[in-house]
Every structure is written in structure tokens, then in C-alpha cells.
């Protein structure tokens, strides 16, 4: 039995792929309503993380932030109060590497194995089973979960020990957010000086200065349809974690910190629940 805790935009789709590809699943989410679709497909509901741990040998968590992870693991009826000795916890949440290392240490103290396996990809790749896993942990544990990761993703990048998966995810999201901000700024600049938005967008995307991830946001920006694939408020949270991690490591991030403040402004102006590309709407508004 596989456990899955955290059934948001990403987690629900990841869990659905496990179910559809033959795995028996026990699930928990803070709001039970988000589990109904999975339960209709055969997933077993657990009333607490503890009950997930009691039933599953491997447990995945996909949660919003470190606070949510701590609540699930250490809170009342938390995962560690029920998980079997030598069980395997796989955290796919986007969190700081320092926090990941703390979780690995806590897991060892409870005789639980731990792998950090955050993902690159948003809602559509999660639905399609085409995520990219960025993995840190013991190689034997990674080998054990590889068949499960392959049911949810198209690639598995082993980065070394615990914390390295999380560190890689922050580097990936740093580049992702900067690239979308750059495209948004270029298009809004072009509009301001009188260029046709759609024509400019297509010219930019035809040149080698742009990327596939930017091309994937073409219609989102042109139609200003910011249905969240990756919510802007989550991008802002990740930028804050990147900034804190860089401070701890003594790494200068002049571009990233400027972008972080732009996303803080976007969130303050009501774009937090919209897609990450909604930063364009902030830049382009009158």
C-alpha cells in the first residue's frame, strides 16, 4: 500500500497516476472533499496522517510549505506517530534544503527512511505523468521508489544526498520565474512603445532568446487567462525560500531578489491565486 498526503493541484494528479497505473493508495488531505475523485477511483481515505503511516510502507507528501510539512509529520495524529519502522517517507514539497536536512534527521531518529523528491512541472505535466523528479537521498531508497516515480514522471534526476533534491528544485524555480518575468516585461514594454502584442510575442518566441517554458505561456498571456497551473503566490513563496537559502550560503542573488519584490507586489495587488504568468498583468496594467 502506498500513502499520499496533500491533494492540491499537483498532489491530486500525482496520486491519480499512481492509482491508474495499478497502485493501491491510502490518502489524506486537510479537506476531505479534494479526495473524493480519488476515492471514486479506488483510493482508501485515512482520517489522519497517522492512519496513512499505519497502512502504507511508502508515503508521499506534497505540501505547500515547511509549516504544512511539520504539521503533517509532527502534529496531533501526525505521520511519525503511525509510520512503521524502516518505512520510507518521500517528500515532494518545495522547501529549503536546510529544512529537508532537518526532516531527514528527524526521520532517522524515528527509524524512518527519507528521500526528498520535489518535481519540476506544473498542473498539465502532473496530469499527464510527465513530471521531472529532482531527488536527494540514499541511492538504495531512490532505487526502491523509482518504479513509483516513473508512474508520475518522465525523468528522475538523482542529485546526491538529502537536501540536494530540494536545492536543485529551488535553482529550477529561480530560472523559471526569472524567464517568465523577462518575457512579461519584454511584451509589456513592446506594447508601451506601440508594438502589436501578439505579433511581438510570436517574433520573440521564434527567436533563440526564448524557451519552451515561455512558449507554453503564450496563450495564457495573450488571452490574459490566468487559471492557475502554478499559482503566483506559490512562486513568491519559493522565491522567499530561495532568498533565505542564498543568505545562509552567502550567495548573492541580485536578479532573483528584484524579481521576488515584483512578485510580492503582484500578490499584494490580488494576483496571488492566479497563474505565475499573471505578473504580466501587473506590468501591463494602465
N, C-alpha and C positions, 0 to 999 in steps of 0.2 A: 504494500500500500504506500502511495506517495502522498505527502501532505502539501497543501498550498495555502499560504496565508497572505492576504492582500489582493483584493479582486477589483482593482481600479482599471483604468484604461488599458494598462499593459498586462497586469496580472490575470485578469479575466480571460484575455485572449491566449496568454501563455498556457494557462490551465486547460482551456478548451482544446488546445492542440494535444496536450498530453492525453486527455480523455479520448479524443477522436482517433488517436493512434495507439489505443489499446491499454493505457494505464488505468489502474484503479486509483481513485482520487478521494481524499478526505479534505474538506476545505473549511476555512474560517475567514470571515470578514467582519469588520466592526458593524456594518449594516447588512443584515441577512438578505435584504432584497437583491443586492448585487450578486448573490449566489444562486438565485432561482433558476437562471438559464442553465447553469452548470448542473444543478440538481436535476433538472429535467432531462439532462443527458446522462445521468447516472452517478454524479458525484454524491458523496456522503457528506452531510452537514455535521460539523462539530460545534458545540456551544461555546468553546473556548480554545485558545491556543494549546492549553494543557491537553485537551482531548485529542487534538491533532497529533501531538507528540506521543500520546499513548498508543495511537493506532498506526502511525507511519514509521517506516525505517529511515526514509529520507524526507526532509521537509524543506520546501522552498518558501522564502519570504520575498515579497515585492512591495515595499512600503515607501511612504513619501519622504521621510527624513529620519535622522537619528532618534528623535523623540518617539516616533511611532515604532521604530525597531525596539527600543528599550522597553516600551510599554508592552509589546507583544512577548518579549523574551522574559522580562523580569517582573511584570505586573501581576496582579491577582490572577490566579489560574494561568500564569504565563507558560510559554513553551518549555522552558527548562524544568518546570515542576512536574512535567509529564513525560519528557523525552527519554527514550531508552538509552542506557549506556552504550557507547560506541555507535549511536545513531549519527546521522550526517545532516547537518544544517547547511543549506545553500542560500546565501543572501544575495538577491539580485538588485537590492536597493542601491540608489546612487547616494553614497555617503563618503565622508572624508576617509582617506586611508588610515589616519590615526585612530579614528573610531572603529574601523574594520579590525585593526590590530587589537583593540580593546575587546571586541567581541570574540575574536579568536582565542584570546587569553581566557576570557570568561567561559567559553565553550570547553576548553581543555580542563578547566577546574571542575567541570561537571561531567568529565569523561565523554564529551561530545565532540565529534569531528566537525570541522568548519571549512567551507570554501566560499570566497567572495566571487560572485559571478554576475556583475552588472552587465547590462546589454546596451549595444548601440542599435538604434532603430526606434520607430515610433509606432503609432496605432496600426497602420496598414501592414508593416512588416511583422508585427506581432500576430495579427490575424492570419497572415499567410505563412507563418512559421519560418520567416526569413530574417530573424534577428542575428546579430553578431555578439557572441558571448566573450567577455573580457575577464579572464579567470585567474584568480590567485589562490594558492593553497598547495597541499601535499599532492604530488603527482599521482599517487595511488588513488586518492579520493577523487581527483579530477577524472581519472580513467573510469572509475566506477559510475560517475554521473554522466559521462559523455553520451551514452545512448539516449538519455533523457534530454540533454541539451540539444542533441541532433533532431529531436522531435519538435523543438521550438525554434530552432535557428539554422542558419546556413553555414555559419563558421564558428569555430571555437579557437580563440587566441589565448594560449597559456602564457602568462606573463611572469610566473615565478611564485614567490611565497605570498602568504596572506597580506593583503593591503595593496598588492601590485595590480590586481584587477580593478580595484576602486580608483587607484591613482591614474590608471590608463583611461578609465571612464571619464574622469574629470578633464583630462587632456583632450579627449574626443569632444566633449561638450563645449570646452573652451573654443575649439576651432569651429564647431557647428554654429554656435551663437554668433561668433565674430563674422562668419561668412554670410549668414542671413542678414545681419545688421549692415554689412557692407553693401549687399545687393539692395536692401531697402533704402539706404542712404543715396546710392547712385541713382536709383529710379526716382526718388522724391526730388533730388537735385535736378535731374533732367526735366521733370515736369515744371519745376520752378522757373527754369530758363526757357520754357516754351516748347520742349520736345513732346512728341506724342508718346504717351506712357507705354502702350502695347508695342509700338514699333521699337522703342528704345529697349524694352525688355527683351524682345526677340533678337535684337542685334547683340546685346550683352551676352545672352545665352548661347549665341552662335560662335562666340569668340572664346579662345582658350583661357580667358581670365576668370571664367565661371566654372562651376562644378555641378555634378548630378544633384546634389542636395539642394542647390539653389534652383536648378531647373525644376525640381519637384515642387517648389513653392510658386511657380509661375502663375498658375490659375488662382491660387489662394490670394496672392497679392493683387492681381488684375481684377478679380471679382470681389475683392475685399470680403471673402467668405472665410472667416477665421474660426470655423469649427475646430475645436482643439484636437490635434494629433499629438502634440506635445505642448501642454499649457505653458503660457508665458510665465506664470508665477513659479512653475517648477524650474524653468530655465533660470529665473532670478535666484531661486534657492541654490541651484547648482553653482552659479557664479559667486555667490557668497561663500560657499564651501571651498571653491577654488581659491578665492582671495585669502581665506583663513589658512588654507594649506600652504599657499605660497609664503605667507607671513611666517609660518612655523619653519619653513625650509629656507627662508632668506632669499626667495626668488622674486625678482622684480617683474611685475605684470602691468606695465603702463597702459597697454591697449585694453586688456581684459577688465581692468578696474574702471576705465572710462565707459566701456560697454555696460558694466554692472550698474553704474549710476543711471544710464539711459533706461535700463530695464526696471530699475526702481521707480523712475518717473512714469514709465508706461503702466506699471502696476498701480501706482497712486492715481492715475487717470482712468482707471477702470478696465484695463485690458488684461488683467491677471488671469481670468478664466478663459481667455481666448487663446488661439494658437500662438506659438512663439513668433510667427511671422507678423503678428499684429503690431510689432514695433514699427512696421511701415506706416500703419495708420496714424501713429503718434507723430512720426516725422513729416507726413504728408498733409496733415490737417491744417486748415486755414487758421 
